[in-house]
Amino acid sequence: MRDDEQEQTRKDFGAVVNMTASKLEKWLDCDESKQVGDKRSGESTGHASGRRIVELLQTKRDDLTGADLEHMRKVVGYVHRHLAQRPDGDVADTRWRYSLMNWGHDPLEK
Protein backbone atom coordinates (compact mmCIF):
# COMPACT_ATOMS: atom_id res chain seq x y z
CA MET A 1 0.00 0.00 0.00
CA ARG A 2 1.41 3.41 -0.98
CA ASP A 3 2.04 6.09 1.64
CA ASP A 4 -0.89 8.21 0.45
CA GLU A 5 -3.21 5.16 0.61
CA GLN A 6 -2.00 4.41 4.13
CA GLU A 7 -2.66 7.99 5.19
CA GLN A 8 -6.16 7.91 3.67
CA THR A 9 -6.89 4.62 5.41
CA ARG A 10 -5.87 6.09 8.76
CA LYS A 11 -8.03 9.18 8.15
CA ASP A 12 -11.05 7.13 7.08
CA PHE A 13 -10.65 4.81 10.07
CA GLY A 14 -10.42 7.79 12.42
CA ALA A 15 -13.57 9.24 10.89
CA VAL A 16 -15.73 6.12 11.36
CA VAL A 17 -14.38 4.78 14.65
CA ASN A 18 -15.91 7.24 17.10
CA MET A 19 -15.52 5.16 20.26
CA THR A 20 -12.39 5.30 22.40
CA ALA A 21 -10.48 2.12 23.14
CA SER A 22 -11.72 2.11 26.75
CA LYS A 23 -15.35 2.74 25.77
CA LEU A 24 -15.18 -0.01 23.14
CA GLU A 25 -13.60 -2.46 25.60
CA LYS A 26 -16.37 -1.76 28.11
CA TRP A 27 -19.00 -2.23 25.39
CA LEU A 28 -17.49 -5.54 24.22
CA ASP A 29 -17.81 -6.91 27.77
CA CYS A 30 -21.59 -6.38 27.94
CA ASP A 31 -24.23 -8.95 26.98
CA GLU A 32 -25.76 -6.82 24.20
CA SER A 33 -22.43 -6.77 22.38
CA LYS A 34 -22.17 -10.55 22.46
CA GLN A 35 -25.73 -11.13 21.22
CA VAL A 36 -25.38 -9.62 17.73
CA GLY A 37 -23.58 -10.59 14.56
CA ASP A 38 -22.60 -13.67 12.60
CA LYS A 39 -21.54 -16.35 15.12
CA ARG A 40 -20.56 -19.28 12.92
CA SER A 41 -17.36 -19.80 14.90
CA GLY A 42 -18.65 -18.95 18.39
CA GLU A 43 -17.62 -15.30 18.68
CA SER A 44 -19.26 -13.01 16.14
CA THR A 45 -17.17 -11.45 13.40
CA GLY A 46 -17.99 -7.96 14.67
CA HIS A 47 -17.10 -8.79 18.25
CA ALA A 48 -13.71 -10.16 17.18
CA SER A 49 -13.22 -7.09 15.02
CA GLY A 50 -13.99 -4.89 18.01
CA ARG A 51 -11.22 -6.54 20.00
CA ARG A 52 -8.86 -5.93 17.09
CA ILE A 53 -9.99 -2.29 16.84
CA VAL A 54 -9.12 -1.78 20.51
CA GLU A 55 -5.60 -3.00 19.72
CA LEU A 56 -5.39 -0.72 16.69
CA LEU A 57 -6.48 2.30 18.72
CA GLN A 58 -3.71 1.54 21.20
CA THR A 59 -1.04 1.07 18.53
CA LYS A 60 1.30 3.89 17.58
CA ARG A 61 0.86 5.09 14.02
CA ASP A 62 4.38 4.08 13.00
CA ASP A 63 3.88 0.58 14.40
CA LEU A 64 0.84 -0.26 12.22
CA THR A 65 1.46 -3.21 9.92
CA GLY A 66 0.05 -3.90 6.49
CA ALA A 67 -2.41 -6.34 8.07
CA ASP A 68 -3.48 -3.63 10.51
CA LEU A 69 -4.16 -1.21 7.68
CA GLU A 70 -6.14 -3.86 5.81
CA HIS A 71 -8.32 -4.43 8.87
CA MET A 72 -8.81 -0.68 9.19
CA ARG A 73 -10.06 -0.64 5.58
CA LYS A 74 -12.41 -3.52 6.38
CA VAL A 75 -13.81 -1.56 9.33
CA VAL A 76 -14.39 1.53 7.19
CA GLY A 77 -16.21 -0.50 4.53
CA TYR A 78 -18.39 -2.30 7.06
CA VAL A 79 -19.40 0.89 8.88
CA HIS A 80 -20.26 2.68 5.63
CA ARG A 81 -22.35 -0.26 4.35
CA HIS A 82 -24.13 -0.71 7.68
CA LEU A 83 -24.93 3.01 8.07
CA ALA A 84 -26.65 2.89 4.68
CA GLN A 85 -29.06 0.30 6.13
CA ARG A 86 -30.24 2.47 9.05
CA PRO A 87 -33.72 1.39 10.14
CA ASP A 88 -36.54 3.86 10.70
CA GLY A 89 -37.35 5.15 14.15
CA ASP A 90 -35.40 5.17 17.37
CA VAL A 91 -32.26 3.06 16.99
CA ALA A 92 -31.00 3.37 20.59
CA ASP A 93 -31.73 -0.24 21.61
CA THR A 94 -31.45 -2.03 18.28
CA ARG A 95 -29.33 -4.86 16.99
CA TRP A 96 -28.36 -2.51 14.14
CA ARG A 97 -26.74 -0.05 16.57
CA TYR A 98 -25.19 -2.81 18.67
CA SER A 99 -23.60 -4.34 15.59
CA LEU A 100 -22.10 -1.01 14.59
CA MET A 101 -20.80 -0.48 18.10
CA ASN A 102 -18.96 -3.81 17.90
CA TRP A 103 -17.12 -2.25 14.95
CA GLY A 104 -16.24 0.87 16.95
CA HIS A 105 -18.97 3.19 15.67
CA ASP A 106 -21.81 4.44 17.86
CA PRO A 107 -24.37 6.08 15.54
CA LEU A 108 -25.78 8.03 18.50
CA GLU A 109 -22.47 9.80 19.17
CA LYS A 110 -22.29 13.35 17.91
Rosetta silent file (secondary structure, phi, psi, omega in degrees, C-alpha in Angstrom):
SEQUENCE: MRDDEQEQTRKDFGAVVNMTASKLEKWLDCDESKQVGDKRSGESTGHASGRRIVELLQTKRDDLTGADLEHMRKVVGYVHRHLAQRPDGDVADTRWRYSLMNWGHDPLEK
SCORE:     score description
SCORE:     0.000 S_00000001
   1 L     0.000  131.462 -179.988    0.000    0.000    0.000 S_00000001
   2 L   -69.040  160.848 -178.779    1.407    3.410   -0.981 S_00000001
   3 H   -58.012  -41.983 -179.146    2.039    6.091    1.638 S_00000001
   4 H   -67.882  -33.275  176.378   -0.889    8.208    0.446 S_00000001
   5 H   -69.153  -39.307  177.236   -3.205    5.163    0.612 S_00000001
   6 H   -62.409  -44.472  179.550   -2.003    4.407    4.134 S_00000001
   7 H   -62.684  -42.670  178.947   -2.664    7.986    5.191 S_00000001
   8 H   -64.716  -39.546  177.653   -6.159    7.911    3.668 S_00000001
   9 H   -60.931  -45.085  178.970   -6.892    4.618    5.408 S_00000001
  10 H   -62.642  -42.002  178.576   -5.865    6.088    8.764 S_00000001
  11 H   -63.671  -47.436 -178.615   -8.027    9.183    8.146 S_00000001
  12 H   -62.599  -42.097  178.261  -11.052    7.132    7.079 S_00000001
  13 H   -61.650  -46.669  178.669  -10.652    4.813   10.074 S_00000001
  14 H   -61.854  -29.556  179.943  -10.421    7.789   12.417 S_00000001
  15 H   -76.287  -33.598 -177.214  -13.575    9.237   10.893 S_00000001
  16 H   -94.074  -28.325  179.139  -15.726    6.115   11.362 S_00000001
  17 L   -87.239  101.675 -175.845  -14.380    4.780   14.653 S_00000001
  18 L  -108.683   13.268  175.618  -15.908    7.238   17.105 S_00000001
  19 L  -108.710  140.991  176.216  -15.519    5.155   20.260 S_00000001
  20 L   -73.542  164.178  178.073  -12.393    5.298   22.404 S_00000001
  21 H   -58.712  -43.171 -178.464  -10.481    2.120   23.144 S_00000001
  22 H   -68.602  -38.805  178.618  -11.724    2.110   26.746 S_00000001
  23 H   -66.968  -40.706  179.469  -15.354    2.737   25.769 S_00000001
  24 H   -66.397  -42.515  177.282  -15.184   -0.007   23.136 S_00000001
  25 H   -58.812  -45.032  179.466  -13.604   -2.459   25.604 S_00000001
  26 H   -62.086  -44.103  178.816  -16.366   -1.765   28.107 S_00000001
  27 H   -60.589  -45.473 -176.463  -18.997   -2.226   25.394 S_00000001
  28 H   -63.408  -20.889  178.672  -17.490   -5.539   24.223 S_00000001
  29 L   -82.889  -12.827 -176.146  -17.814   -6.908   27.769 S_00000001
  30 L   -87.762  158.551 -176.769  -21.592   -6.377   27.941 S_00000001
  31 H   -61.208  -40.440 -178.091  -24.234   -8.946   26.979 S_00000001
  32 H   -58.313  -37.931  179.969  -25.763   -6.825   24.201 S_00000001
  33 H   -63.862  -36.887 -175.533  -22.432   -6.770   22.382 S_00000001
  34 H   -82.604   -9.291 -175.286  -22.166  -10.546   22.455 S_00000001
  35 L   -94.693   -2.614 -177.523  -25.730  -11.127   21.223 S_00000001
  36 L  -117.339  158.037  174.008  -25.377   -9.622   17.734 S_00000001
  37 L    99.966  173.300  179.871  -23.578  -10.589   14.564 S_00000001
  38 L   -77.308  117.760 -174.718  -22.601  -13.675   12.603 S_00000001
  39 L  -115.233   39.879 -178.182  -21.538  -16.347   15.122 S_00000001
  40 L   -59.981  -30.566 -177.420  -20.562  -19.281   12.921 S_00000001
  41 L  -112.401   27.300 -179.761  -17.357  -19.798   14.896 S_00000001
  42 L    97.940  -76.939  177.230  -18.648  -18.946   18.395 S_00000001
  43 L   -82.963  138.423 -179.517  -17.617  -15.296   18.678 S_00000001
  44 L   -67.966  156.162  178.422  -19.259  -13.011   16.141 S_00000001
  45 H   -58.697  -44.155 -179.329  -17.167  -11.454   13.395 S_00000001
  46 H   -65.708  -38.757 -179.884  -17.989   -7.964   14.665 S_00000001
  47 H   -65.665  -43.276  176.729  -17.096   -8.787   18.252 S_00000001
  48 H   -63.451  -39.958  177.504  -13.705  -10.161   17.185 S_00000001
  49 H   -62.301  -40.447  178.571  -13.222   -7.085   15.022 S_00000001
  50 H   -58.965  -41.611  177.946  -13.992   -4.885   18.015 S_00000001
  51 H   -63.155  -39.206  178.437  -11.222   -6.545   20.004 S_00000001
  52 H   -67.827  -38.042  178.700   -8.858   -5.930   17.093 S_00000001
  53 H   -62.657  -40.459  176.476   -9.994   -2.295   16.839 S_00000001
  54 H   -56.343  -45.699  178.842   -9.125   -1.783   20.514 S_00000001
  55 H   -61.710  -42.703 -179.291   -5.603   -3.003   19.722 S_00000001
  56 H   -63.589  -40.786  179.481   -5.386   -0.718   16.691 S_00000001
  57 H   -65.095  -24.169 -178.906   -6.481    2.299   18.718 S_00000001
  58 L   -96.278    0.099 -178.673   -3.711    1.538   21.198 S_00000001
  59 L   -94.560  136.288  176.458   -1.043    1.068   18.526 S_00000001
  60 L   -66.714  143.709 -177.422    1.297    3.889   17.577 S_00000001
  61 H   -49.595  -45.973 -177.064    0.857    5.088   14.020 S_00000001
  62 H   -72.101  -12.884 -179.556    4.381    4.083   12.997 S_00000001
  63 H   -96.414   -0.376  179.362    3.878    0.580   14.396 S_00000001
  64 L   -69.128  134.744  179.177    0.841   -0.260   12.224 S_00000001
  65 L   -94.669  172.923  174.782    1.456   -3.213    9.918 S_00000001
  66 H   -59.897  -39.810  177.969    0.050   -3.901    6.486 S_00000001
  67 H   -64.886  -36.840  176.932   -2.407   -6.335    8.071 S_00000001
  68 H   -62.345  -46.370 -179.961   -3.484   -3.631   10.513 S_00000001
  69 H   -63.840  -37.293  176.961   -4.161   -1.208    7.680 S_00000001
  70 H   -63.828  -40.920  178.054   -6.138   -3.861    5.806 S_00000001
  71 H   -66.485  -37.635  177.387   -8.318   -4.428    8.868 S_00000001
  72 H   -60.232  -40.527  177.444   -8.807   -0.684    9.187 S_00000001
  73 H   -64.851  -39.049  178.225  -10.063   -0.636    5.576 S_00000001
  74 H   -62.206  -42.069  178.794  -12.411   -3.520    6.377 S_00000001
  75 H   -61.666  -46.913 -179.717  -13.813   -1.561    9.334 S_00000001
  76 H   -59.049  -46.571  179.726  -14.391    1.529    7.188 S_00000001
  77 H   -62.242  -44.458 -179.943  -16.207   -0.502    4.533 S_00000001
  78 H   -61.959  -48.699 -177.496  -18.390   -2.297    7.063 S_00000001
  79 H   -60.684  -44.987  179.423  -19.396    0.887    8.876 S_00000001
  80 H   -61.238  -44.979  179.462  -20.261    2.676    5.632 S_00000001
  81 H   -63.807  -43.115 -176.140  -22.355   -0.261    4.355 S_00000001
  82 H   -69.579  -37.724  177.556  -24.133   -0.708    7.681 S_00000001
  83 H   -62.132  -32.650  179.415  -24.928    3.006    8.070 S_00000001
  84 L   -68.704  -13.806 -178.924  -26.647    2.891    4.681 S_00000001
  85 L  -104.017   20.936 -176.446  -29.063    0.296    6.133 S_00000001
  86 L   -54.499  127.339  177.700  -30.245    2.466    9.052 S_00000001
  87 L   -76.500  163.052  176.691  -33.721    1.388   10.139 S_00000001
  88 L   -73.155  156.359  173.550  -36.537    3.860   10.700 S_00000001
  89 L    85.829 -166.513 -178.951  -37.350    5.145   14.150 S_00000001
  90 L   -72.399  124.404 -177.080  -35.397    5.175   17.369 S_00000001
  91 L  -104.164    6.118 -172.714  -32.259    3.059   16.995 S_00000001
  92 L   -54.127  -46.829 -176.211  -31.004    3.366   20.590 S_00000001
  93 L  -114.999   53.781 -177.926  -31.727   -0.239   21.613 S_00000001
  94 L  -117.673  153.847  175.943  -31.455   -2.026   18.280 S_00000001
  95 H   -61.929  -31.970  178.108  -29.334   -4.863   16.995 S_00000001
  96 H   -58.302  -50.608  178.921  -28.356   -2.513   14.138 S_00000001
  97 H   -64.429  -44.847 -177.860  -26.741   -0.055   16.572 S_00000001
  98 H   -60.674  -38.719  178.288  -25.187   -2.811   18.666 S_00000001
  99 H   -63.720  -45.724  177.539  -23.600   -4.341   15.592 S_00000001
 100 H   -60.975  -39.978 -179.631  -22.096   -1.005   14.586 S_00000001
 101 H   -63.886  -33.750  175.235  -20.797   -0.480   18.101 S_00000001
 102 H   -60.905  -26.534  179.761  -18.955   -3.808   17.897 S_00000001
 103 L   -96.021   12.670  173.362  -17.123   -2.250   14.950 S_00000001
 104 L    88.776    7.720 -177.894  -16.240    0.868   16.954 S_00000001
 105 L  -121.807  117.821  173.902  -18.969    3.193   15.666 S_00000001
 106 L  -101.031  109.644 -176.566  -21.811    4.438   17.857 S_00000001
 107 L   -65.130  -12.337  178.866  -24.368    6.077   15.542 S_00000001
 108 L   -90.732   -7.337  176.549  -25.778    8.032   18.501 S_00000001
 109 L   -75.090  138.996  178.661  -22.467    9.804   19.172 S_00000001
 110 L   -84.249    0.000    0.000  -22.295   13.354   17.913 S_00000001
